[in-house]
Amino acid sequence: MSEKKEKQVPNNVIPLASARCASDGCKAKPTRAGFCEEHFEWFKAGLITKEGQRALDFDKKYQHFASSKRKSA
Ligand SMILES: [Zn+2]
């Protein structure tokens, strides 16, 4: 009996181990979900999408994010 071992490679899988943070222009090493620590916070706050693109109301959200961060520090 012989079995064929076929490797099935799905072709639209996003590589998890990318060398850089997904945020545009950031060169830090990704630590979580493809982002560096800082940009993961941004992602959580809704500042950037998981592709690393800025939200439409980025400026507004960033101000809110920055001020809430200052308070908790
Ligand atoms: Zn980053």
N, CA, C, O and the ligand as a Tripos MOL2 file, in Angstrom:
@<TRIPOS>MOLECULE
protein
  293   291    74     0     0
PROTEIN
NO_CHARGES

@<TRIPOS>ATOM
      1 N           0.8310   -1.2140    0.0000 N.3       1 MET1
      2 CA          0.0000    0.0000    0.0000 C.3       1 MET1
      3 C           0.8660    1.2640    0.0000 C.2       1 MET1
      4 O           1.8500    1.3740    0.7310 O.2       1 MET1
      5 N           0.4790    2.1630   -0.8070 N.am      2 SER2
      6 CA          1.2470    3.4090   -0.8040 C.3       2 SER2
      7 C           0.3120    4.6030   -0.6790 C.2       2 SER2
      8 O          -0.7510    4.6640   -1.2980 O.2       2 SER2
      9 N           0.7350    5.5170    0.1180 N.am      3 GLU3
     10 CA         -0.0740    6.7180    0.2860 C.3       3 GLU3
     11 C           0.6470    7.9220   -0.2810 C.2       3 GLU3
     12 O           1.8450    8.1260   -0.0810 O.2       3 GLU3
     13 N          -0.1060    8.6780   -0.9700 N.am      4 LYS4
     14 CA          0.5020    9.9010   -1.4950 C.3       4 LYS4
     15 C           0.4200   10.9880   -0.4410 C.2       4 LYS4
     16 O          -0.6470   11.3120    0.0800 O.2       4 LYS4
     17 N           1.5490   11.5210   -0.1580 N.am      5 LYS5
     18 CA          1.5340   12.6440    0.7750 C.3       5 LYS5
     19 C           1.5710   13.9450   -0.0150 C.2       5 LYS5
     20 O           2.5660   14.3030   -0.6450 O.2       5 LYS5
     21 N           0.4740   14.6080    0.0480 N.am      6 GLU6
     22 CA          0.4390   15.8700   -0.6750 C.3       6 GLU6
     23 C           0.4680   17.0280    0.3040 C.2       6 GLU6
     24 O          -0.2780   17.0820    1.2820 O.2       6 GLU6
     25 N           1.3230   17.9080    0.0080 N.am      7 LYS7
     26 CA          1.3660   19.1040    0.8540 C.3       7 LYS7
     27 C           0.3880   20.1230    0.3060 C.2       7 LYS7
     28 O           0.5090   20.5980   -0.8230 O.2       7 LYS7
     29 N          -0.5530   20.4320    1.1180 N.am      8 GLN8
     30 CA         -1.5070   21.4410    0.6870 C.3       8 GLN8
     31 C          -1.1290   22.7900    1.2690 C.2       8 GLN8
     32 O          -1.1750   23.0170    2.4790 O.2       8 GLN8
     33 N          -0.7660   23.6440    0.3890 N.am      9 VAL9
     34 CA         -0.3670   24.9760    0.8460 C.3       9 VAL9
     35 C          -1.4380   25.9950    0.4790 C.2       9 VAL9
     36 O          -1.6160   26.3370   -0.6900 O.2       9 VAL9
     37 N          -2.1300   26.4600    1.4710 N.am     10 PRO10
     38 CA         -3.1150   27.5130    1.2040 C.3      10 PRO10
     39 C          -2.4330   28.7770    0.7000 C.2      10 PRO10
     40 O          -1.4040   29.1970    1.2270 O.2      10 PRO10
     41 N          -3.0150   29.3670   -0.3150 N.am     11 ASN11
     42 CA         -2.2640   30.4640   -0.9340 C.3      11 ASN11
     43 C          -2.6440   31.8680   -0.5090 C.2      11 ASN11
     44 O          -2.0720   32.8470   -0.9880 O.2      11 ASN11
     45 N          -3.6030   31.9660    0.3860 N.am     12 ASN12
     46 CA         -3.8180   33.3310    0.8750 C.3      12 ASN12
     47 C          -3.6530   33.4660    2.3840 C.2      12 ASN12
     48 O          -4.4170   34.1470    3.0680 O.2      12 ASN12
     49 N          -2.6430   32.7990    2.8550 N.am     13 VAL13
     50 CA         -2.3220   32.9200    4.2720 C.3      13 VAL13
     51 C          -1.3190   34.0570    4.4760 C.2      13 VAL13
     52 O          -0.3080   34.1520    3.7790 O.2      13 VAL13
     53 N          -1.6180   34.8870    5.4160 N.am     14 ILE14
     54 CA         -0.7090   35.9920    5.7290 C.3      14 ILE14
     55 C           0.4000   35.4750    6.6320 C.2      14 ILE14
     56 O           0.1240   34.9120    7.6920 O.2      14 ILE14
     57 N           1.6260   35.6560    6.2320 N.am     15 PRO15
     58 CA          2.7290   35.1880    7.0740 C.3      15 PRO15
     59 C           2.7300   35.8700    8.4260 C.2      15 PRO15
     60 O           2.7360   37.0980    8.5140 O.2      15 PRO15
     61 N           2.7260   35.0670    9.4810 N.am     16 LEU16
     62 CA          2.6550   35.6310   10.8260 C.3      16 LEU16
     63 C           3.9850   36.2040   11.2660 C.2      16 LEU16
     64 O           4.0480   37.1900   12.0010 O.2      16 LEU16
     65 N           5.0360   35.5720   10.8050 N.am     17 ALA17
     66 CA          6.3570   35.9890   11.2660 C.3      17 ALA17
     67 C           6.9620   37.0280   10.3370 C.2      17 ALA17
     68 O           7.9820   36.7810    9.6930 O.2      17 ALA17
     69 N           6.3430   38.1630   10.2720 N.am     18 SER18
     70 CA          6.9540   39.2210    9.4890 C.3      18 SER18
     71 C           8.0040   39.9070   10.3570 C.2      18 SER18
     72 O           7.8950   39.9470   11.5830 O.2      18 SER18
     73 N           8.9960   40.4300    9.7060 N.am     19 ALA19
     74 CA         10.1390   40.9370   10.4510 C.3      19 ALA19
     75 C           9.8980   42.3020   11.0850 C.2      19 ALA19
     76 O          10.6220   42.7260   11.9860 O.2      19 ALA19
     77 N           8.8800   42.9670   10.5980 N.am     20 ARG20
     78 CA          8.6390   44.3170   11.0970 C.3      20 ARG20
     79 C           7.2030   44.5190   11.5330 C.2      20 ARG20
     80 O           6.2930   43.8010   11.1190 O.2      20 ARG20
     81 N           7.0330   45.5000   12.3660 N.am     21 CYS21
     82 CA          5.7050   45.9100   12.8050 C.3      21 CYS21
     83 C           4.8420   46.2680   11.5860 C.2      21 CYS21
     84 O           5.3250   46.8670   10.6250 O.2      21 CYS21
     85 N           3.5750   45.8960   11.6440 N.am     22 ALA22
     86 CA          2.6910   46.0920   10.5000 C.3      22 ALA22
     87 C           2.3380   47.5590   10.2540 C.2      22 ALA22
     88 O           1.8390   47.9190    9.1880 O.2      22 ALA22
     89 N           2.6040   48.3920   11.2460 N.am     23 SER23
     90 CA          2.2950   49.7970   11.0750 C.3      23 SER23
     91 C           3.2160   50.4270   10.0430 C.2      23 SER23
     92 O           4.4250   50.1960   10.0360 O.2      23 SER23
     93 N           2.6240   51.2180    9.1850 N.am     24 ASP24
     94 CA          3.3630   51.7810    8.0750 C.3      24 ASP24
     95 C           4.5530   52.6170    8.5380 C.2      24 ASP24
     96 O           4.3980   53.5650    9.3070 O.2      24 ASP24
     97 N           5.7300   52.2580    8.0640 N.am     25 GLY25
     98 CA          6.9200   53.0440    8.3760 C.3      25 GLY25
     99 C           7.6110   52.6700    9.6760 C.2      25 GLY25
    100 O           8.6820   53.1950    9.9820 O.2      25 GLY25
    101 N           7.0080   51.7660   10.4460 N.am     26 CYS26
    102 CA          7.6110   51.3760   11.7170 C.3      26 CYS26
    103 C           8.5670   50.2160   11.4990 C.2      26 CYS26
    104 O           8.2320   49.2420   10.8260 O.2      26 CYS26
    105 N           9.7460   50.3240   12.0660 N.am     27 LYS27
    106 CA         10.7360   49.2750   11.8530 C.3      27 LYS27
    107 C          10.9800   48.4340   13.0940 C.2      27 LYS27
    108 O          11.9140   47.6340   13.1370 O.2      27 LYS27
    109 N          10.1510   48.6140   14.0870 N.am     28 ALA28
    110 CA         10.3270   47.8470   15.3130 C.3      28 ALA28
    111 C           9.9180   46.3950   15.1010 C.2      28 ALA28
    112 O           9.1500   46.0780   14.1930 O.2      28 ALA28
    113 N          10.4320   45.5410   15.9330 N.am     29 LYS29
    114 CA         10.0780   44.1240   15.8510 C.3      29 LYS29
    115 C           8.6670   43.9170   16.3790 C.2      29 LYS29
    116 O           8.3140   44.4380   17.4370 O.2      29 LYS29
    117 N           7.8670   43.1660   15.6540 N.am     30 PRO30
    118 CA          6.5200   42.8920   16.1240 C.3      30 PRO30
    119 C           6.5250   41.9630   17.3270 C.2      30 PRO30
    120 O           7.2030   40.9350   17.3200 O.2      30 PRO30
    121 N           5.7830   42.3160   18.3440 N.am     31 THR31
    122 CA          5.6960   41.4650   19.5230 C.3      31 THR31
    123 C           4.3200   40.8480   19.6780 C.2      31 THR31
    124 O           4.1800   39.7470   20.2120 O.2      31 THR31
    125 N           3.3010   41.5620   19.2060 N.am     32 ARG32
    126 CA          1.9430   41.0430   19.3390 C.3      32 ARG32
    127 C           1.1200   41.3200   18.0940 C.2      32 ARG32
    128 O           1.0690   42.4460   17.6000 O.2      32 ARG32
    129 N           0.4800   40.2800   17.6010 N.am     33 ALA33
    130 CA         -0.4490   40.4210   16.4690 C.3      33 ALA33
    131 C           0.1660   41.1770   15.2990 C.2      33 ALA33
    132 O          -0.5340   41.8540   14.5450 O.2      33 ALA33
    133 N           1.4730   41.0550   15.1580 N.am     34 GLY34
    134 CA          2.1410   41.7000   14.0310 C.3      34 GLY34
    135 C           2.5430   43.1420   14.2850 C.2      34 GLY34
    136 O           3.0870   43.8120   13.4060 O.2      34 GLY34
    137 N           2.2710   43.6120   15.4930 N.am     35 PHE35
    138 CA          2.6420   44.9850   15.8410 C.3      35 PHE35
    139 C           3.6950   45.0040   16.9400 C.2      35 PHE35
    140 O           3.8440   44.0420   17.6940 O.2      35 PHE35
    141 N           4.4130   46.1010   17.0190 N.am     36 CYS36
    142 CA          5.2800   46.3060   18.1740 C.3      36 CYS36
    143 C           4.3900   46.7200   19.3530 C.2      36 CYS36
    144 O           3.1960   46.9600   19.1770 O.2      36 CYS36
    145 N           4.9660   46.8000   20.5310 N.am     37 GLU37
    146 CA          4.1930   47.1290   21.7390 C.3      37 GLU37
    147 C           3.3560   48.3910   21.5440 C.2      37 GLU37
    148 O           2.1600   48.4170   21.8350 O.2      37 GLU37
    149 N           4.0110   49.4270   21.0470 N.am     38 GLU38
    150 CA          3.3430   50.7160   20.9100 C.3      38 GLU38
    151 C           2.1810   50.6510   19.9190 C.2      38 GLU38
    152 O           1.0790   51.1230   20.2000 O.2      38 GLU38
    153 N           2.4470   50.0660   18.7730 N.am     39 HIS39
    154 CA          1.4010   50.0450   17.7590 C.3      39 HIS39
    155 C           0.3140   49.0280   18.0610 C.2      39 HIS39
    156 O          -0.7980   49.1290   17.5410 O.2      39 HIS39
    157 N           0.6280   48.0550   18.8930 N.am     40 PHE40
    158 CA         -0.4360   47.1480   19.3470 C.3      40 PHE40
    159 C          -1.4340   47.9290   20.1920 C.2      40 PHE40
    160 O          -2.6420   47.7040   20.1190 O.2      40 PHE40
    161 N          -0.9140   48.8410   20.9860 N.am     41 GLU41
    162 CA         -1.7810   49.7390   21.7700 C.3      41 GLU41
    163 C          -2.6370   50.5890   20.8340 C.2      41 GLU41
    164 O          -3.8290   50.7850   21.0730 O.2      41 GLU41
    165 N          -2.0380   51.0730   19.8040 N.am     42 TRP42
    166 CA         -2.7590   51.8740   18.8140 C.3      42 TRP42
    167 C          -3.8740   51.0520   18.2000 C.2      42 TRP42
    168 O          -5.0030   51.5150   18.0420 O.2      42 TRP42
    169 N          -3.5270   49.8160   17.8560 N.am     43 PHE43
    170 CA         -4.4990   48.9240   17.2470 C.3      43 PHE43
    171 C          -5.6620   48.6640   18.1950 C.2      43 PHE43
    172 O          -6.8250   48.6650   17.7920 O.2      43 PHE43
    173 N          -5.3260   48.4400   19.4680 N.am     44 LYS44
    174 CA         -6.3630   48.2000   20.4680 C.3      44 LYS44
    175 C          -7.2650   49.4090   20.6250 C.2      44 LYS44
    176 O          -8.4710   49.2810   20.8330 O.2      44 LYS44
    177 N          -6.6620   50.5870   20.5240 N.am     45 ALA45
    178 CA         -7.4190   51.8280   20.6820 C.3      45 ALA45
    179 C          -8.1860   52.2030   19.4170 C.2      45 ALA45
    180 O          -8.9300   53.1830   19.3960 O.2      45 ALA45
    181 N          -7.9930   51.4090   18.3620 N.am     46 GLY46
    182 CA         -8.7200   51.6880   17.1200 C.3      46 GLY46
    183 C          -8.0710   52.7470   16.2460 C.2      46 GLY46
    184 O          -8.6780   53.2510   15.3020 O.2      46 GLY46
    185 N          -6.8330   53.0750   16.5720 N.am     47 LEU47
    186 CA         -6.1280   54.0900   15.7850 C.3      47 LEU47
    187 C          -5.7010   53.5590   14.4300 C.2      47 LEU47
    188 O          -5.7240   54.2780   13.4320 O.2      47 LEU47
    189 N          -5.3140   52.3040   14.4060 N.am     48 ILE48
    190 CA         -4.9130   51.6910   13.1440 C.3      48 ILE48
    191 C          -5.6270   50.3610   12.9460 C.2      48 ILE48
    192 O          -6.0340   49.7040   13.9040 O.2      48 ILE48
    193 N          -5.7670   49.9890   11.6980 N.am     49 THR49
    194 CA         -6.3860   48.7080   11.3720 C.3      49 THR49
    195 C          -5.3530   47.6020   11.5480 C.2      49 THR49
    196 O          -4.1790   47.8750   11.7940 O.2      49 THR49
    197 N          -5.7910   46.3620   11.4220 N.am     50 LYS50
    198 CA         -4.8260   45.2910   11.5960 C.3      50 LYS50
    199 C          -3.8290   45.2130   10.4380 C.2      50 LYS50
    200 O          -2.8190   44.5160   10.5280 O.2      50 LYS50
    201 N          -4.1120   45.9170    9.3750 N.am     51 GLU51
    202 CA         -3.1320   46.0150    8.2920 C.3      51 GLU51
    203 C          -2.1320   47.1420    8.5380 C.2      51 GLU51
    204 O          -1.1890   47.3270    7.7690 O.2      51 GLU51
    205 N          -2.3500   47.8900    9.6150 N.am     52 GLY52
    206 CA         -1.4170   48.9550    9.9480 C.3      52 GLY52
    207 C          -1.7720   50.2980    9.3280 C.2      52 GLY52
    208 O          -0.9730   51.2350    9.3470 O.2      52 GLY52
    209 N          -2.9850   50.3830    8.7760 N.am     53 GLN53
    210 CA         -3.3790   51.6500    8.1820 C.3      53 GLN53
    211 C          -4.1170   52.5110    9.1880 C.2      53 GLN53
    212 O          -4.8480   52.0090   10.0410 O.2      53 GLN53
    213 N          -3.9190   53.7920    9.0760 N.am     54 ARG54
    214 CA         -4.5520   54.6970   10.0290 C.3      54 ARG54
    215 C          -6.0570   54.7580    9.8340 C.2      54 ARG54
    216 O          -6.5630   54.7130    8.7130 O.2      54 ARG54
    217 N          -6.7460   54.8610   10.9380 N.am     55 ALA55
    218 CA         -8.1930   54.9970   10.8770 C.3      55 ALA55
    219 C          -8.5500   56.3420   10.2530 C.2      55 ALA55
    220 O          -7.7360   57.2650   10.2270 O.2      55 ALA55
    221 N          -9.7680   56.4350    9.7560 N.am     56 LEU56
    222 CA        -10.1840   57.6580    9.0770 C.3      56 LEU56
    223 C         -10.1410   58.8580   10.0050 C.2      56 LEU56
    224 O          -9.7460   59.9550    9.6100 O.2      56 LEU56
    225 N         -10.5530   58.6330   11.2440 N.am     57 ASP57
    226 CA        -10.5330   59.7290   12.2100 C.3      57 ASP57
    227 C          -9.3370   59.5990   13.1580 C.2      57 ASP57
    228 O          -9.4400   59.7940   14.3690 O.2      57 ASP57
    229 N          -8.2210   59.2680   12.5580 N.am     58 PHE58
    230 CA         -7.0040   59.0280   13.3310 C.3      58 PHE58
    231 C          -6.6550   60.1810   14.2660 C.2      58 PHE58
    232 O          -6.3820   59.9690   15.4470 O.2      58 PHE58
    233 N          -6.6650   61.3850   13.7400 N.am     59 ASP59
    234 CA         -6.2540   62.5490   14.5380 C.3      59 ASP59
    235 C          -7.0850   62.7040   15.8100 C.2      59 ASP59
    236 O          -6.5590   62.9200   16.9020 O.2      59 ASP59
    237 N          -8.3840   62.5880   15.6330 N.am     60 LYS60
    238 CA         -9.3070   62.6880   16.7570 C.3      60 LYS60
    239 C          -9.0340   61.5860   17.7810 C.2      60 LYS60
    240 O          -8.9220   61.8340   18.9810 O.2      60 LYS60
    241 N          -8.9310   60.3780   17.2680 N.am     61 LYS61
    242 CA         -8.7070   59.2370   18.1450 C.3      61 LYS61
    243 C          -7.3560   59.3270   18.8330 C.2      61 LYS61
    244 O          -7.2130   58.9630   20.0000 O.2      61 LYS61
    245 N          -6.3710   59.8150   18.0990 N.am     62 TYR62
    246 CA         -5.0430   59.8910   18.6900 C.3      62 TYR62
    247 C          -5.0180   60.8740   19.8550 C.2      62 TYR62
    248 O          -4.3840   60.6190   20.8790 O.2      62 TYR62
    249 N          -5.7020   61.9810   19.6960 N.am     63 GLN63
    250 CA         -5.7580   62.9660   20.7800 C.3      63 GLN63
    251 C          -6.3880   62.3720   22.0250 C.2      63 GLN63
    252 O          -5.9180   62.5700   23.1450 O.2      63 GLN63
    253 N          -7.4480   61.6510   21.7990 N.am     64 HIS64
    254 CA         -8.1370   60.9880   22.9020 C.3      64 HIS64
    255 C          -7.2240   59.9530   23.5430 C.2      64 HIS64
    256 O          -7.1240   59.8660   24.7670 O.2      64 HIS64
    257 N          -6.5640   59.1740   22.7020 N.am     65 PHE65
    258 CA         -5.6490   58.1320   23.1510 C.3      65 PHE65
    259 C          -4.5040   58.7310   23.9630 C.2      65 PHE65
    260 O          -4.1600   58.2340   25.0350 O.2      65 PHE65
    261 N          -3.9230   59.8020   23.4350 N.am     66 ALA66
    262 CA         -2.7970   60.4430   24.1080 C.3      66 ALA66
    263 C          -3.1900   61.0120   25.4600 C.2      66 ALA66
    264 O          -2.4430   60.8980   26.4320 O.2      66 ALA66
    265 N          -4.3750   61.6300   25.5180 N.am     67 SER67
    266 CA         -4.7830   62.2310   26.7770 C.3      67 SER67
    267 C          -5.1690   61.1790   27.8120 C.2      67 SER67
    268 O          -4.9360   61.3720   29.0060 O.2      67 SER67
    269 N          -5.7500   60.0810   27.3730 N.am     68 SER68
    270 CA         -6.1070   59.0360   28.3340 C.3      68 SER68
    271 C          -4.8600   58.3210   28.8250 C.2      68 SER68
    272 O          -4.8300   57.8010   29.9410 O.2      68 SER68
    273 N          -3.8410   58.2990   27.9970 N.am     69 LYS69
    274 CA         -2.5950   57.6730   28.3870 C.3      69 LYS69
    275 C          -1.8920   58.5310   29.4330 C.2      69 LYS69
    276 O          -1.3060   58.0220   30.3890 O.2      69 LYS69
    277 N          -1.9630   59.8260   29.2320 N.am     70 ARG70
    278 CA         -1.3130   60.7450   30.1650 C.3      70 ARG70
    279 C          -1.9320   60.6140   31.5600 C.2      70 ARG70
    280 O          -1.2400   60.6360   32.5780 O.2      70 ARG70
    281 N          -3.2500   60.4770   31.5650 N.am     71 LYS71
    282 CA         -3.9570   60.3690   32.8280 C.3      71 LYS71
    283 C          -3.5390   59.1250   33.6310 C.2      71 LYS71
    284 O          -3.3530   59.1780   34.8460 O.2      71 LYS71
    285 N          -3.4000   58.0110   32.9080 N.am     72 SER72
    286 CA         -3.1210   56.7640   33.6020 C.3      72 SER72
    287 C          -1.6490   56.6050   33.9790 C.2      72 SER72
    288 O          -1.2980   55.7290   34.7690 O.2      72 SER72
    289 N          -0.8010   57.4430   33.4200 N.am     73 ALA73
    290 CA          0.6410   57.2830   33.6720 C.3      73 ALA73
    291 C           1.0390   57.8400   35.0340 C.2      73 ALA73
    292 O           2.2120   57.7870   35.4040 O.2      73 ALA73
    293 ZN          5.3300   49.6980   15.4670 Zn       74 ZN74
@<TRIPOS>BOND
     1     1     2 1
     2     2     3 1
     3     3     4 2
     4     3     5 am
     5     5     6 1
     6     6     7 1
     7     7     8 2
     8     7     9 am
     9     9    10 1
    10    10    11 1
    11    11    12 2
    12    11    13 am
    13    13    14 1
    14    14    15 1
    15    15    16 2
    16    15    17 am
    17    17    18 1
    18    18    19 1
    19    19    20 2
    20    19    21 am
    21    21    22 1
    22    22    23 1
    23    23    24 2
    24    23    25 am
    25    25    26 1
    26    26    27 1
    27    27    28 2
    28    27    29 am
    29    29    30 1
    30    30    31 1
    31    31    32 2
    32    31    33 am
    33    33    34 1
    34    34    35 1
    35    35    36 2
    36    35    37 am
    37    37    38 1
    38    38    39 1
    39    39    40 2
    40    39    41 am
    41    41    42 1
    42    42    43 1
    43    43    44 2
    44    43    45 am
    45    45    46 1
    46    46    47 1
    47    47    48 2
    48    47    49 am
    49    49    50 1
    50    50    51 1
    51    51    52 2
    52    51    53 am
    53    53    54 1
    54    54    55 1
    55    55    56 2
    56    55    57 am
    57    57    58 1
    58    58    59 1
    59    59    60 2
    60    59    61 am
    61    61    62 1
    62    62    63 1
    63    63    64 2
    64    63    65 am
    65    65    66 1
    66    66    67 1
    67    67    68 2
    68    67    69 am
    69    69    70 1
    70    70    71 1
    71    71    72 2
    72    71    73 am
    73    73    74 1
    74    74    75 1
    75    75    76 2
    76    75    77 am
    77    77    78 1
    78    78    79 1
    79    79    80 2
    80    79    81 am
    81    81    82 1
    82    82    83 1
    83    83    84 2
    84    83    85 am
    85    85    86 1
    86    86    87 1
    87    87    88 2
    88    87    89 am
    89    89    90 1
    90    90    91 1
    91    91    92 2
    92    91    93 am
    93    93    94 1
    94    94    95 1
    95    95    96 2
    96    95    97 am
    97    97    98 1
    98    98    99 1
    99    99   100 2
   100    99   101 am
   101   101   102 1
   102   102   103 1
   103   103   104 2
   104   103   105 am
   105   105   106 1
   106   106   107 1
   107   107   108 2
   108   107   109 am
   109   109   110 1
   110   110   111 1
   111   111   112 2
   112   111   113 am
   113   113   114 1
   114   114   115 1
   115   115   116 2
   116   115   117 am
   117   117   118 1
   118   118   119 1
   119   119   120 2
   120   119   121 am
   121   121   122 1
   122   122   123 1
   123   123   124 2
   124   123   125 am
   125   125   126 1
   126   126   127 1
   127   127   128 2
   128   127   129 am
   129   129   130 1
   130   130   131 1
   131   131   132 2
   132   131   133 am
   133   133   134 1
   134   134   135 1
   135   135   136 2
   136   135   137 am
   137   137   138 1
   138   138   139 1
   139   139   140 2
   140   139   141 am
   141   141   142 1
   142   142   143 1
   143   143   144 2
   144   143   145 am
   145   145   146 1
   146   146   147 1
   147   147   148 2
   148   147   149 am
   149   149   150 1
   150   150   151 1
   151   151   152 2
   152   151   153 am
   153   153   154 1
   154   154   155 1
   155   155   156 2
   156   155   157 am
   157   157   158 1
   158   158   159 1
   159   159   160 2
   160   159   161 am
   161   161   162 1
   162   162   163 1
   163   163   164 2
   164   163   165 am
   165   165   166 1
   166   166   167 1
   167   167   168 2
   168   167   169 am
   169   169   170 1
   170   170   171 1
   171   171   172 2
   172   171   173 am
   173   173   174 1
   174   174   175 1
   175   175   176 2
   176   175   177 am
   177   177   178 1
   178   178   179 1
   179   179   180 2
   180   179   181 am
   181   181   182 1
   182   182   183 1
   183   183   184 2
   184   183   185 am
   185   185   186 1
   186   186   187 1
   187   187   188 2
   188   187   189 am
   189   189   190 1
   190   190   191 1
   191   191   192 2
   192   191   193 am
   193   193   194 1
   194   194   195 1
   195   195   196 2
   196   195   197 am
   197   197   198 1
   198   198   199 1
   199   199   200 2
   200   199   201 am
   201   201   202 1
   202   202   203 1
   203   203   204 2
   204   203   205 am
   205   205   206 1
   206   206   207 1
   207   207   208 2
   208   207   209 am
   209   209   210 1
   210   210   211 1
   211   211   212 2
   212   211   213 am
   213   213   214 1
   214   214   215 1
   215   215   216 2
   216   215   217 am
   217   217   218 1
   218   218   219 1
   219   219   220 2
   220   219   221 am
   221   221   222 1
   222   222   223 1
   223   223   224 2
   224   223   225 am
   225   225   226 1
   226   226   227 1
   227   227   228 2
   228   227   229 am
   229   229   230 1
   230   230   231 1
   231   231   232 2
   232   231   233 am
   233   233   234 1
   234   234   235 1
   235   235   236 2
   236   235   237 am
   237   237   238 1
   238   238   239 1
   239   239   240 2
   240   239   241 am
   241   241   242 1
   242   242   243 1
   243   243   244 2
   244   243   245 am
   245   245   246 1
   246   246   247 1
   247   247   248 2
   248   247   249 am
   249   249   250 1
   250   250   251 1
   251   251   252 2
   252   251   253 am
   253   253   254 1
   254   254   255 1
   255   255   256 2
   256   255   257 am
   257   257   258 1
   258   258   259 1
   259   259   260 2
   260   259   261 am
   261   261   262 1
   262   262   263 1
   263   263   264 2
   264   263   265 am
   265   265   266 1
   266   266   267 1
   267   267   268 2
   268   267   269 am
   269   269   270 1
   270   270   271 1
   271   271   272 2
   272   271   273 am
   273   273   274 1
   274   274   275 1
   275   275   276 2
   276   275   277 am
   277   277   278 1
   278   278   279 1
   279   279   280 2
   280   279   281 am
   281   281   282 1
   282   282   283 1
   283   283   284 2
   284   283   285 am
   285   285   286 1
   286   286   287 1
   287   287   288 2
   288   287   289 am
   289   289   290 1
   290   290   291 1
   291   291   292 2
@<TRIPOS>SUBSTRUCTURE
     1 MET1         2 RESIDUE 1 A MET
     2 SER2         6 RESIDUE 1 A SER
     3 GLU3        10 RESIDUE 1 A GLU
     4 LYS4        14 RESIDUE 1 A LYS
     5 LYS5        18 RESIDUE 1 A LYS
     6 GLU6        22 RESIDUE 1 A GLU
     7 LYS7        26 RESIDUE 1 A LYS
     8 GLN8        30 RESIDUE 1 A GLN
     9 VAL9        34 RESIDUE 1 A VAL
    10 PRO10       38 RESIDUE 1 A PRO
    11 ASN11       42 RESIDUE 1 A ASN
    12 ASN12       46 RESIDUE 1 A ASN
    13 VAL13       50 RESIDUE 1 A VAL
    14 ILE14       54 RESIDUE 1 A ILE
    15 PRO15       58 RESIDUE 1 A PRO
    16 LEU16       62 RESIDUE 1 A LEU
    17 ALA17       66 RESIDUE 1 A ALA
    18 SER18       70 RESIDUE 1 A SER
    19 ALA19       74 RESIDUE 1 A ALA
    20 ARG20       78 RESIDUE 1 A ARG
    21 CYS21       82 RESIDUE 1 A CYS
    22 ALA22       86 RESIDUE 1 A ALA
    23 SER23       90 RESIDUE 1 A SER
    24 ASP24       94 RESIDUE 1 A ASP
    25 GLY25       98 RESIDUE 1 A GLY
    26 CYS26      102 RESIDUE 1 A CYS
    27 LYS27      106 RESIDUE 1 A LYS
    28 ALA28      110 RESIDUE 1 A ALA
    29 LYS29      114 RESIDUE 1 A LYS
    30 PRO30      118 RESIDUE 1 A PRO
    31 THR31      122 RESIDUE 1 A THR
    32 ARG32      126 RESIDUE 1 A ARG
    33 ALA33      130 RESIDUE 1 A ALA
    34 GLY34      134 RESIDUE 1 A GLY
    35 PHE35      138 RESIDUE 1 A PHE
    36 CYS36      142 RESIDUE 1 A CYS
    37 GLU37      146 RESIDUE 1 A GLU
    38 GLU38      150 RESIDUE 1 A GLU
    39 HIS39      154 RESIDUE 1 A HIS
    40 PHE40      158 RESIDUE 1 A PHE
    41 GLU41      162 RESIDUE 1 A GLU
    42 TRP42      166 RESIDUE 1 A TRP
    43 PHE43      170 RESIDUE 1 A PHE
    44 LYS44      174 RESIDUE 1 A LYS
    45 ALA45      178 RESIDUE 1 A ALA
    46 GLY46      182 RESIDUE 1 A GLY
    47 LEU47      186 RESIDUE 1 A LEU
    48 ILE48      190 RESIDUE 1 A ILE
    49 THR49      194 RESIDUE 1 A THR
    50 LYS50      198 RESIDUE 1 A LYS
    51 GLU51      202 RESIDUE 1 A GLU
    52 GLY52      206 RESIDUE 1 A GLY
    53 GLN53      210 RESIDUE 1 A GLN
    54 ARG54      214 RESIDUE 1 A ARG
    55 ALA55      218 RESIDUE 1 A ALA
    56 LEU56      222 RESIDUE 1 A LEU
    57 ASP57      226 RESIDUE 1 A ASP
    58 PHE58      230 RESIDUE 1 A PHE
    59 ASP59      234 RESIDUE 1 A ASP
    60 LYS60      238 RESIDUE 1 A LYS
    61 LYS61      242 RESIDUE 1 A LYS
    62 TYR62      246 RESIDUE 1 A TYR
    63 GLN63      250 RESIDUE 1 A GLN
    64 HIS64      254 RESIDUE 1 A HIS
    65 PHE65      258 RESIDUE 1 A PHE
    66 ALA66      262 RESIDUE 1 A ALA
    67 SER67      266 RESIDUE 1 A SER
    68 SER68      270 RESIDUE 1 A SER
    69 LYS69      274 RESIDUE 1 A LYS
    70 ARG70      278 RESIDUE 1 A ARG
    71 LYS71      282 RESIDUE 1 A LYS
    72 SER72      286 RESIDUE 1 A SER
    73 ALA73      290 RESIDUE 1 A ALA
    74 ZN74       293 GROUP 0 **** ****
